[in-house]
Amino acid sequence: MEIKELIIKSHEIAKSKGWWDVDRGIPELIALMHSELSEALEEYRDEENLNVRFKDNKPLGFTVELADVLIRIFDMAGKYELDLDYALEEKIKYNSTRNYRHGNKKA
């Protein structure tokens, strides 16, 4: 699936499951993205296997939590009609022109 399709699908599912019955602002949405990253960190700390595992047919694990981050981002992009596909392409193109370690940055 293309990013644009993932954005549409993620946002449509979120709307259909009631996550947009009350409007949520960008700060709350970013906090939810952050919470998914925190869950990924906990999975990393707790499990040796970073790939998908299942419990009662529910996908779990580090990789699933990273997917949840993307789903949150795609949902927000759908709500606010953000052209994430274009932004990603432009940022990758720009990053390819940057200096090694962006001028020796530490992180």
Contacts in CASP RR format, 6 or more apart in sequence:
PFRMAT RR
TARGET T0000
AUTHOR 0000-0000-0000
METHOD contacts of the structure
MODEL  1
MEIKELIIKSHEIAKSKGWWDVDRGIPELIALMHSELSEALEEYRDEENL
NVRFKDNKPLGFTVELADVLIRIFDMAGKYELDLDYALEEKIKYNSTRNY
RHGNKKA
1 9 0 8 1.000
2 85 0 8 1.000
3 74 0 8 1.000
3 84 0 8 1.000
3 85 0 8 1.000
3 88 0 8 1.000
4 85 0 8 1.000
6 70 0 8 1.000
6 74 0 8 1.000
7 74 0 8 1.000
7 75 0 8 1.000
7 77 0 8 1.000
7 78 0 8 1.000
7 84 0 8 1.000
7 85 0 8 1.000
8 78 0 8 1.000
9 74 0 8 1.000
10 71 0 8 1.000
10 74 0 8 1.000
10 75 0 8 1.000
10 78 0 8 1.000
11 74 0 8 1.000
11 75 0 8 1.000
11 77 0 8 1.000
11 78 0 8 1.000
11 79 0 8 1.000
14 20 0 8 1.000
14 75 0 8 1.000
19 75 0 8 1.000
20 79 0 8 1.000
26 76 0 8 1.000
26 80 0 8 1.000
29 72 0 8 1.000
29 75 0 8 1.000
29 76 0 8 1.000
29 79 0 8 1.000
32 72 0 8 1.000
33 69 0 8 1.000
33 72 0 8 1.000
33 73 0 8 1.000
33 76 0 8 1.000
36 65 0 8 1.000
36 66 0 8 1.000
36 68 0 8 1.000
36 69 0 8 1.000
36 72 0 8 1.000
37 65 0 8 1.000
37 69 0 8 1.000
39 65 0 8 1.000
39 68 0 8 1.000
40 62 0 8 1.000
40 65 0 8 1.000
40 66 0 8 1.000
40 68 0 8 1.000
40 69 0 8 1.000
43 50 0 8 1.000
43 60 0 8 1.000
43 61 0 8 1.000
43 62 0 8 1.000
43 64 0 8 1.000
43 65 0 8 1.000
44 50 0 8 1.000
44 62 0 8 1.000
47 53 0 8 1.000
47 61 0 8 1.000
47 62 0 8 1.000
49 61 0 8 1.000
50 61 0 8 1.000
50 62 0 8 1.000
50 63 0 8 1.000
51 61 0 8 1.000
51 62 0 8 1.000
51 63 0 8 1.000
52 59 0 8 1.000
52 60 0 8 1.000
52 61 0 8 1.000
52 63 0 8 1.000
52 64 0 8 1.000
53 59 0 8 1.000
53 60 0 8 1.000
53 61 0 8 1.000
54 60 0 8 1.000
73 84 0 8 1.000
74 84 0 8 1.000
76 82 0 8 1.000
77 84 0 8 1.000
END
